[in-house]
Amino acid sequence: MKSNQPTSTAKKNAQPSSLQAIEKPEDCPHNGAEILIKTLADLGVETIFGYPGGAVLPVYDTLFDNHDLNHVLIRHEQSGTHAADGYARATGKPGVVLATSGPGGTNTVTGIATAMMDSIPLVVFTGQVPTGVIGNDAFQEADIVGITRPITKQNYLVRDVDELEHVIREAFHIATNGRPGPVLVDLPKDMLNTPARYSGMKKVEIPSFKPHIQGHGTQIAKAAEMLSEAKKPLIYVGGGAILGEAWEEVTAFAERLNIPVTTTLMGLGAFPESKPQSLGMLGMHGTWAANMAMTECDVLLAVGARFDDRVTGRLDGFSQKSRKIHIDIDPSCIGKNVPVEVPIVGDVKHVIPAIDKLAGPPDTTDWWDTIHTWQREHPLKVPKADNCIYPQHMVKMISEVTGGNAIVVTDVGQHQMWAAQHYRFNHPRSWISSGGLGTMGFGFPAAMGAALACPDREVVCITGDGGFQMLSCELATAVEYNIPVKIALMNNNCLGMVRQWQQLFYGNRTSYSVFGSNNPDFVKMAECYGAVGMRATTPAEMQQVLNDAMKIKDKPVLMDLRVVETENCYPMVPAGAALNEMVESDEECGQ
Amino acid sequence: MSTQIVTKDSRHTLSVLVKHNLNTFSRILGIFSGKGFELESVTFASEAEQGMARITITTYGDESTVEQISKHLHNVIDVVKVTDLTHKKCIERELAIVKVSTAKAGRPEIMLIAQAFKAKVIDITDDKLALEVTGNTDKVDAMIKVLKPYGITEMSRTGSVALKREFQGAVNIN
């Protein structure tokens, strides 16, 4: 990563800061800001995404000549949280954000909520006005602890500098243990200036926070017995298998028992789609076979999944014939939407091998015959033409060009669903998408974070013309830090998923969802930032553009891929329908 | 949940031991407001143990709803323990101060009622009596019901506080 902030000239011209002039007692050689940076470095943090402002100036003063951390200057605090989120999803390590008080903090809110919904470990530091004026409506004051309370796993307002180091360590401990999630630490400016002692005490002990890791033995035995005796078993794998790094255990288990596996949007990559047991994704835009298997199965093993409404469809029509086993580290996820016969609170990585030890392969010959029939009769459709690009074809081509080995990051909407359906995911931590909150604008900054975390891997951001424009300012960041993200912009000149719903459920009244010719020239847009812009309108051009883009290793590439604007995403479970009531084309919907 | 028909039968008393800070208290209230659970009363006060507090919550819902509430409470980092006292033998008390008009019936009649409920008269004016009553919620409800026709001018209730009764068994008298 190019580290051009601050420049060496800037450092040469710099005077000692007024902070350095503050006298520090001999036994407290650091101020709060220095303790923050020192603790982050001690915790193994390498990269932070931040944006300066008044309340965090002491931290930026410390960063001026600090070499322990890479600070990435993003262009909007929301991007900072998404970039840190992408970093965390690609590596499993917590993403770290630094923002100033007031608007800096409130701008992080969408990113924090995104991380909360998808259980991503994130630690967000915000500046705050000095403790003496908190509550006085001071300049750039916002009660960020109050604002973020429902969207963080835990948050803190540091009121005593002697607690700062411990709070930081506790924040990282909470963010990464149990069900991961975002934690916010609010730092009043005076806390950052005050001298304090740095202890280096690494141990964090929170008596009230002890996640269950091992599952309950009796329940595990019951689960193994149910699966061994099943006639139509199904494993339903969610994001928990990725977060818990249990992909090898899940894969070995499903293969040995020869049980079909479907993954949720968040679980893509937890089970290789190249394996014969893979049914692909299930849910609203899942495969026919996956949704039918869910409807018809007799024993369902849910692994780190939360029975989200986009997965279940209408609840009273959801998998009515199955006895259900649910493994989750968060007990509040179990029995929340769907009653479960065998709840197992624990870490998937421990529980799956424990079940594996006790379970024998069930007789699934007839079940597989049925599944193969579904797969044969209802495959995912990839329309192709010589003179225009179909979105499904676009994803297929990206999958081929990257050999299925890229980290794919998306925004939210039609392109996201097509990417989930048609990219062949064979590796974990290679699919990064805002699943729970559905945050448009997430894709590009998250892709930057992933690319910074994994410089050796190809990172493709499949985005749409709507989502990309929400945080396109980050082109500046990507150019500044030479981040070679390949942005495959599926340009249909409209908010495709909104339009699809308006067509299907609102009598084709496409209200405010079509940009038409009001979209910018994305190629020029890339170029004005110093990135590479390319355009394709036919499959042949797209092939060329993709090949050329993959050769560029030192700057972002924005590919404006003009796709068939009228194409809609199928199969689809209409809102309010049961999972087996899928529709497969516009015609079936009466369009 | 708010959409469910709640019955008096599904009243639950939860006793929650937490680290004493307002952020935790807000997080707990946020579970009820944010996730749409019912909340009848809540009390919050310091525990005997330094730095701890006990929150007593009375809520309505079926078993699975209350189980969800309990799980969400457990997920709050600073929550040390959640006890559902509903199916346990517990000691539950609530305090209410009730100002009743003496215009209709006169002081003696009101004071007789107070006596029946072991309520104390804590303030007397020309046309009002203030009564202090302690007991479980049913008892407080009952006294209020009886006093209502006389004209309750003001009232303040604490909400329930409760603890598990140490003796959970039954005495065999044979």
Interface residues (C-beta under 8 A of the other chain):
Chain A: V145 G146 R149 P150 K153 Q154 N155 Y156 L157 I174 I206 P207 S208 F209 D330 P331 S332 G335 K336 P339
Chain B: K19 N23 S26 R27 G30 G34 S64 E67 Q68 K71 H72 H74 N75 I77 D78 V79 V80
